[in-house]
Every structure is written in structure tokens, then in C-alpha cells.
Amino acid sequence: MDNQIFFGDCLSVMKDFSDNSVDLIITSPPYADARSHTYGGVKPDDYVEWFSERAHEMYRILKPTGSFVLNIKEKAVDGERHTYVLELILAMKQEVGFRWVEEYIWHKTTSAPGRWKYRFRDAWERILHFSKTKEVKMRQEAVKVPIGNWTENRLRNMNENDRVRRNSATQSNIGRRIDAWEGKDTVFPSNVLHKPPVCHNTGHSAAFPEWLPEFYIKLFTDERDVVLDPFLGSGTTYRVARKHNRIGLGIELNSETRITD
């Protein structure tokens, strides 16, 4: 299989993909009622049915060790958050058959200022991790982050007993080995990703920041694995996959979209 971009509705394009042929599906689909001029828009009440139909194909083509990473955020309707994302998670499990492995929170460190009558600015989005089986390929060492210099001050002010085991102040008998942090330059990240929503392709209405597909491509694939974005948009996932020597596949509905290597 070679790097390739397909133009068309991902529902029909994926039908030509073989079973169990993709290692990682990572995408941010059009949100409900969003990008109507480009993609037609999907009403919040219709969103679960629309996406689930496509998710059945994603499930079929994903390898048993593969992962499906979905970046999505519900919108507010009539002054309250709509439930379509919550309903979609349940549908992915109960109707499509995916396992809901984890939920990451993308904290947008430079979110645009704003305020609404009953809400403050949106500074986070969901990133949902699904799989077909429990045997998920996961390369945690590939996404370690710098530990920072906070450990030096913290360890310096602890007595020897606390350095070995720091017990909870609530007397719950839950403790942590603080000295396990000592002498380390990197640690595993948490499931809260503090990253700016900065994109290099500002000509697209909803471009992916490069760090997002890069993080999950490193985490869930090896070199020459197949990475698919079924809602390719400006092509960020495709470019990042190729950059890291993966086989990039993308599907884009709008044939006028300019996608560069």
C-alpha cells in the first residue's frame, strides 16, 4: 500500500478498503452544524446516525491491534450543551462494537477570549480513543515529555521517609513513591494535553494542529504502519504520517481543497 488521497464521501470510499487493513484512524470530523458551506453541515439531532454509519466501516477496516482517535466537541443549542457527543460514545460501543479505551482532554492553552450569557470561552476539546480489542498497539516510550525542574525543589524539602513513600493527607492509605521521579529527564504524559490550537494551514476552515496527529501517530503506530484520516481537510494528518515514515491515507469530500505534501 502506498500513500494516497481519495476524494469523495468517506462512507463510499472506505467500502473499497480491505478488512483489518489500517493501523490507526485519526480524525476530527465536521462538528454538528459546522462548515455548512464546505461540507453541508449535519444537524445535532442527526449526528449520531450520520457518524455511526461511517464508524461501521471504520471498525471493519481497523486492525485488531489498531486504534481509532476521534477529536470532537459538542455545541451549545438553545443555551445548553447538546448531548450528541455523549450519545455518539454510547453508539460507538453499543451499536458499532468499539471499545472506549480512554478520553483525553486537549486544553487549548491559547484559546481565543470570549464570553457568552451562561458560559465562558471554550478552552478544551475531547479526544476519544477507541479500539476493536484489548490488544492495542501502544508505544508509550515514544511520547515521553520533559519532567521539568520542579522535582529538585520538591525532593529537597522532603525527609527520607516521605521520599520513599508519600502518603495521602486524607489518611486513605494511598501513597506514591516520590523518589521514583528523582534523576529522570522525561516522564509519561497525562491524559490532559496542554497544547495551543496553532495550525500552519490557516487557509482551511478547521485545520488540525500538527502536534495532535503527531502525538497519536507516535503513540499507536510503528514505521510503515497505515494511518488514515477519513475527514482529511487540509491534509495535516497525511503530511505528518509521511514525515514519520508511515503510510498516509486520506479521504476528503471537497475536491477543491488544496492539499500539499
N, C-alpha and C positions, 0 to 999 in steps of 0.2 A: 504494500500500500504506500502511496506517495502523498505528499502534501497536496491538498486540493480544496478549492472553494466552490460551492454549489449555490446557484441562485434559484430560489423557489420557496414554497411553503415547506418548512421542515417536516411536517407531517407526511407529505408525499415523498420527499427526498429520502427520509430515513427508512422508508419501506424497501429501498433498494440496498440497504446495508445488511450485511450478514449478521446472524445471531452471534452474540458474545464476541464482538469484534472491536470494541472500543474500551480503552483502559480508564479514561477519565472524560466525563461530560461536565463542563463548567460553563455557566451562562447566567446572564441577567436578562430575563425576557422583558418585553414591553409590560410595564405596570398597568393596572386597570385604568382605563380612560386616558392613558398617556400616549403621546406620539401619534395621535389620531391622523395627522396629515401624512405621516410616513407609513404607518402600519395599520391604519384603520381604527385602532382602539378597540378594547374589549371591555364591556361593562362589568363592574364589580360582581353583580349577581350571576353573570355568565362565566366568570373567570375560571372557576374550578373545573367546570365541564370542558371548557376550551383547552386548558392546560393538561388535564388528565388524559385527554385523547392523545396528545403528543407524548406524555410521560409513559404511556404503554409501549410506544416504540422505543423510547429511551431505555426502558427496562429490558426490552428484548435484545438490544444491540450491546448493552453494557456487559463486560466480562464479569464472571462470578467474583473476581478479586477487585473489581473496579469500584469507582466512586462517582457519585453524581453530586455536584456542588451547585447550589441554587442561591443566587443573590436576589432578594426580593423585599419589598416593604409595602404594607397595606396603606391605602389612602384614607383620608377622612371624608365621610359623606354625611351631610346634614349635621355637622358639628360633632360627630363621633367617629372613632376608628371603625372601618368596615372589618368584617370577620373573614374575608375571603382567603387570607393567608393561613389563618388557623384551620379553616375548613380544607384548604389545599393540603396541609400537612397530614391531616387525618385521611384524606382521599389517597394520598401517595402511599400510606401504609395499608389502609383497609381495602382499597379498590385496586390499586396498581400492584402492590406487593413489595414495595421498597421497605427497607429498614431505616428508621430515623436514628442515625448514629450520633449526631451532635448538632448543636446550634452555636454558631459563632456570632459574636456581636462586632460589627465594624463601627467603631467610634470615629466619627469624622472630626478630626482634630481641628480642621479649619472650616467648619460648616458656616454657611452664609448667615449673617444676622437676620433675625426676623421674629415676629410675634403675631399670634392670632388671638381671637377673643378668649378661647379656652385652652390654648396650647402655646408652648414655646417653640423655638426653632427645632427642626429635625436634625439631630446630631448623631443618629445611629441607624444602621440597617441590619437586617438579618442576613446571615449566610448559612444556609442549611446543608448539612452533609447527609446524603442518603447512600445506601448500598444495597446489593442484592443478597449478600450472605454475610456471615460473621467474619469470614476470612478476607479482610480488606487489606490490600497492599498499602502500607503506610511507612514512609521514610522520615521518621521524626528527627533524626540527626541532621537532616538536610535543611531544617528551618529553625535551627537554634538562633537565639538572639543574644546580643551582648548583655552581660549581667549588670553592668554599671558599677560605680564605686561606692554605692550605699552600704555594701556588706562590710567594708572596712570599719566604718564608724559604728555600725550596729554590733559587730562582733567584739570590737574593742571595749565596749561598755558592758559586756556580759561576764558573769562569773563562769567558772569552769562547768558547773552543773547545768546552767542554762545553755551553754554552748553545745552540750551533748543532747539535751532534750529540753525544749521549751514547752512547758505545759500551758494549757488554756487557762486564762484568768477566770473563766466561769466554773472551774473545777469539774469539767466534764470528762477528765482523764484522757482527753485528746491532746497529743503532743506532736511537736515537729523537731526533727534533727536540724538545728540551725547550723551546726558545723558542716553540714553537707554542702553549704554554699561556699565554704571557705576555699580559696585558691582556684576558683573556677572563673573562666573568662566568659563563658556562654552558658545559657540555660534554655530549657524548652519554653516556648511561648505559652501564654494562657489562651483561653478561647475568647478573649476580648482583644481585638486588633486595633491598636491606636494608629490610624493612618489618615493622611489627608486625601480628599477626593480630587486630587490633581491629575489631569489627563493631558497627554501630549497632543491628542487629536481633538481640537476644540471645534472642528467643523461638523461634528456629528452631534445629534440632539441628546445622546446619552452614552457617551464614550466611557469605556472601562478604564480605570487607572491601572497601569501596568503591574503594580505590585500585587494586585489581587489574584489574577490568574497565575502569576509567577509563584506566589506562596503555595498555592494548591497544586500546581504542576510539580514543584519540587517535592511536596509532601506525599503525593499519591501516585507518582509515576517514576519510571526509570527512562534512561535514554532509549530512543526508538519506540517508545510506547505511543499509542494513538490517543490524541486529545481532540475532542470535538466540542465546538460551540455551536449549538443549533440556532441561536439568535445572534449571529456574528456581529452585526452592527458595523463599527468602524474597523474591525479586524484585529483588535488588540490581542485576544487570546491566540489567534492564529500566528501572529508575529512572535509572541513570547514563546509559544510552543516550539517554533522553528529555531529561535535563538538558543533554546536549551536542548537542541538536538532531539526533539520529539517530532512525531509525525502530526502535523497540524491539519485538521479538517474544520471547515466552517460552512454554515448554511445561512444565507441571507435572503430575505424576501424581496427587498428593494434592489432591483438590478441596477439602479442608477447610483447606488452607493459606491464611493470610490475607496477601494481597499488596496493599500500599498504594502509591499513587503518591508 
